[in-house]
Amino acid sequence: MSLEKFADQVFNQDALDGMKILPDESIDLIVADPPYNLGKDYGNDSDKQESEAFLRWTAEWLNLAISKLKSNGSLYIFTTWRYSPEIFVFLKSKMLMLNEIIWDRKVPSMGGSTRRYSSVHDTIGFFAKSKDHYFDLDSIRIPYDEETKKARSRSIFVGKKWLEVGYNPKDLWSVSRLHRIHAEREDHPTQKPLEIVERMVRASCPENGVVLDPFAGTGTTAVACLLNNRRYITYELNTEYYELVLNRIKRKSSFFLEPPLPTNGDSKKQDNQMPLLF
């Protein structure tokens, strides 16, 4: 079965059912933000399992997802420190671990536990199927500021590519969580910032490649693909979130499409119409 049948679509179904019919070794990148099993309300009990059941379920969907990756494919998984040790050990038995990335959510220093340190980060595992995995460092380099460039003005640094194009992002990503007043924010309890997912998509999926997201949430992965000339396949079990994702894609797609040409002189009417993806 051709992957073209599934590309650039959001499916309102359980990812375990949907991924089963995808062609094996056809996906360039997986970006997964599954439930953390912390008791969040996603309109179902997916985040409220016993620990053993949660880890069995995690192993089940990961095994299926990994089978869909190309030989040079990669996987990013968002998780919490409470379960990352078990999940990473499992993944290391299947894939090559490249990084443990710490997402510093830039949470204000207010409140928190009085019996332990306050948790202000999420953990992201970065894994690949092989040492030959796709990784485009230049697409995600961070420019040096002018002060740094000036300090490196000695002759031994002149013409050095790394000084001009910027440095490799480190494994600590300080990106603010999305507050309710943020323009990007949708009505979802655990939405991830577009900035983070875009970095994953640009670095680990070639242009026109396909990104699989088993847990769409608010559709951030799909939007990152639209903005960066990648294709996507994503699943969302919750019908309300599914509709949210479709609407978000429609809003974003309208910025890339030309409005239809006026017909029969009715230019005012036509100018107010924007073609949508769905």
C-alpha positions in Angstrom: 0.0 0.0 0.0 1.4 3.4 -1.0 2.2 6.0 1.7 0.6 8.6 -0.5 -2.8 7.5 0.6 -2.0 8.6 4.1 0.2 11.7 3.7 -0.9 15.1 4.8 -3.9 13.7 6.8 -5.2 13.8 10.3 -7.0 10.7 11.4 -9.6 10.6 14.2 -8.6 7.2 15.5 -6.4 5.3 17.9 -2.8 5.4 16.6 -2.4 1.7 17.4 -5.1 1.0 14.9 -4.0 3.6 12.3 -0.3 2.8 12.3 -0.9 -0.9 11.6 -1.8 -0.2 8.0 1.0 2.1 7.2 3.7 0.7 5.0 6.8 -0.6 7.0 10.0 1.5 6.7 8.3 4.4 5.0 8.5 7.2 7.6 11.4 9.6 7.8 10.8 10.9 11.4 8.5 10.2 14.3 7.6 13.1 16.7 5.7 11.6 19.6 4.1 13.5 22.5 2.2 10.7 24.3 0.3 11.0 27.6 2.7 11.1 30.5 0.5 9.2 32.8 0.2 12.1 35.2 -3.6 12.2 35.4 -4.3 14.9 32.9 -7.8 15.1 31.4 -7.7 14.3 27.7 -11.4 13.4 27.6 -10.5 9.8 28.3 -8.5 7.6 30.7 -5.3 7.4 28.6 -3.3 9.4 31.2 -4.6 7.6 34.2 -3.2 4.0 34.0 -1.4 1.9 36.5 2.3 2.2 35.9 2.8 -1.3 34.6 -0.1 -1.0 32.2 1.2 2.4 31.0 4.6 1.0 30.3 3.1 -2.0 28.5 1.0 0.3 26.3 4.1 2.5 25.7 6.1 -0.5 24.5 3.3 -1.6 22.2 2.9 1.6 20.3 6.6 2.3 20.2 7.3 -1.2 18.7 4.7 -0.5 16.0 5.9 3.0 15.3 9.6 2.0 15.0 8.6 -0.6 12.4 7.4 2.2 10.2 10.7 4.2 10.2 13.1 4.1 7.3 16.6 2.7 8.0 17.9 6.3 8.4 14.9 7.5 10.3 14.8 9.1 13.8 12.4 9.4 16.7 11.8 12.1 19.3 9.7 11.3 22.3 8.4 13.8 25.0 8.2 12.3 28.4 8.6 13.0 32.1 11.4 12.1 34.5 9.0 9.8 36.2 9.0 7.4 33.3 11.9 8.4 31.1 14.3 5.8 32.6 12.1 2.8 31.8 11.1 4.2 28.4 14.7 5.1 27.4 16.0 1.6 28.5 13.3 0.0 26.3 14.2 2.3 23.3 17.9 1.6 23.7 17.2 -2.0 23.1 15.7 -1.1 19.8 17.5 2.0 18.6 20.6 4.1 18.9 20.2 6.8 21.6 21.6 10.1 20.4 20.5 12.6 23.1 18.6 13.1 26.3 17.2 16.6 25.7 16.1 18.7 28.7 13.3 21.1 27.9 13.5 23.9 30.4 9.9 25.2 30.4 11.0 28.5 32.0 8.6 28.2 34.8 8.6 31.1 37.2 10.2 30.4 40.6 6.9 30.5 42.6 5.3 27.9 44.8 6.2 24.2 44.2 6.8 21.3 46.6 8.2 21.9 50.1 9.6 18.3 50.4 11.6 18.1 47.1 12.9 20.3 44.3 10.3 21.8 42.0 10.1 20.1 38.6 10.4 22.6 35.8 11.4 20.5 32.8 10.3 17.8 30.4 12.6 15.2 29.1 12.9 14.5 25.3 14.6 11.3 24.0 16.2 11.5 20.6 16.8 8.1 19.0 17.8 6.8 15.5 17.6 3.5 13.7 21.2 3.6 12.6 24.4 5.7 12.7 23.5 6.8 9.1 20.4 8.7 10.3 19.4 12.0 8.6 20.5 15.1 10.5 20.7 18.6 8.9 22.7 20.6 11.5 23.0 23.7 9.3 19.2 24.1 9.2 19.0 24.6 13.0 22.2 26.4 13.9 21.9 29.4 16.2 23.7 32.6 15.1 26.4 34.0 17.2 25.8 37.5 18.5 27.9 40.4 17.2 29.9 40.5 20.5 31.0 36.9 20.1 31.9 37.4 16.4 34.0 40.4 17.3 35.8 38.5 20.0 36.7 35.8 17.4 38.1 38.3 14.9 41.7 37.1 15.1 43.1 35.8 11.9 42.8 32.1 13.0 39.0 32.5 13.0 38.6 34.4 9.7 36.5 32.5 7.2 35.5 29.8 9.6 32.1 28.4 8.6 31.0 27.7 12.1 31.5 31.4 13.1 29.3 32.6 10.2 26.5 30.1 10.3 26.2 29.7 14.0 26.5 26.9 16.6 24.9 23.6 17.3 22.0 23.8 19.7 22.8 22.1 23.0 20.8 19.5 24.7 19.2 22.0 27.1 16.4 23.8 25.3 15.1 26.9 27.2 11.7 27.6 25.6 8.8 29.0 27.6 5.7 26.8 28.0 2.6 28.2 26.3 0.7 30.4 28.7 -3.0 31.0 28.2 -2.4 34.5 26.9 0.1 33.3 24.3 -1.1 33.8 20.7 -0.1 30.3 19.8 -2.1 28.6 22.6 -5.0 26.3 21.9 -7.4 24.8 24.4 -5.3 21.8 25.4 -3.6 21.0 28.7 -0.2 20.0 27.4 0.4 21.8 24.1 4.1 21.9 23.0 5.6 25.1 21.6 6.0 25.2 17.8 9.6 26.4 18.1 10.6 23.1 19.6 8.8 20.8 17.1 10.1 22.9 14.2 13.6 22.3 15.3 13.0 18.6 15.3 11.4 18.6 11.9 14.0 20.7 10.2 16.9 18.8 11.7 15.7 15.2 11.3 13.4 15.1 8.2 14.5 16.0 4.7 12.3 18.4 2.6 9.2 16.6 1.3 9.9 13.8 3.7 7.1 12.4 5.9 6.7 12.9 9.7 4.5 10.6 11.8 2.9 11.9 14.9 0.9 9.3 16.8 -0.7 11.8 19.2 -1.7 15.0 17.4 -2.9 17.0 20.4 -3.3 20.5 18.9 -1.6 19.6 15.6 1.7 21.3 16.3 3.7 18.7 14.3 1.4 19.1 11.3 1.8 22.9 11.5 5.6 22.5 11.7 5.5 20.4 8.6 3.4 22.9 6.7 5.7 25.7 7.6 8.8 23.7 6.6 7.9 21.9 3.4 7.5 18.5 5.0 4.5 16.1 4.9 2.7 14.6 7.9 0.6 11.7 9.1 -1.0 12.2 12.5 -3.7 10.6 14.7 -6.0 12.0 17.4 -8.4 9.9 19.3 -10.3 12.8 21.0 -12.9 14.1 18.6 -12.8 17.7 20.0 -9.0 17.8 19.6 -9.3 16.3 16.2 -11.6 19.1 15.1 -9.2 21.6 16.7 -6.3 20.2 14.7 -8.3 20.5 11.4 -9.2 24.1 12.2 -5.6 25.0 13.1 -4.4 23.4 9.8 -7.0 25.3 7.9 -6.0 28.6 9.4 -2.3 28.0 8.7 -2.9 26.7 5.2 -4.7 29.8 4.2 -1.5 31.8 4.4 0.1 29.6 1.7 -2.7 29.5 -0.9 -3.7 32.1 -3.4 -7.2 33.5 -3.2 -9.4 32.5 -6.1 -9.5 34.9 -9.1 -12.7 37.0 -9.3 -15.4 35.7 -11.6 -18.3 37.6 -13.2 -17.0 40.9 -11.8 -17.9 39.9 -8.2 -14.5 40.8 -6.9 -15.6 41.9 -3.4 -17.2 38.5 -2.7 -14.2 36.6 -4.1 -11.7 38.6 -2.1 -13.3 37.5 1.1 -13.0 33.8 0.3 -9.8 31.9 1.1 -9.3 28.3 -0.1 -8.8 25.8 2.8 -7.0 22.5 2.9 -10.1 20.6 4.1 
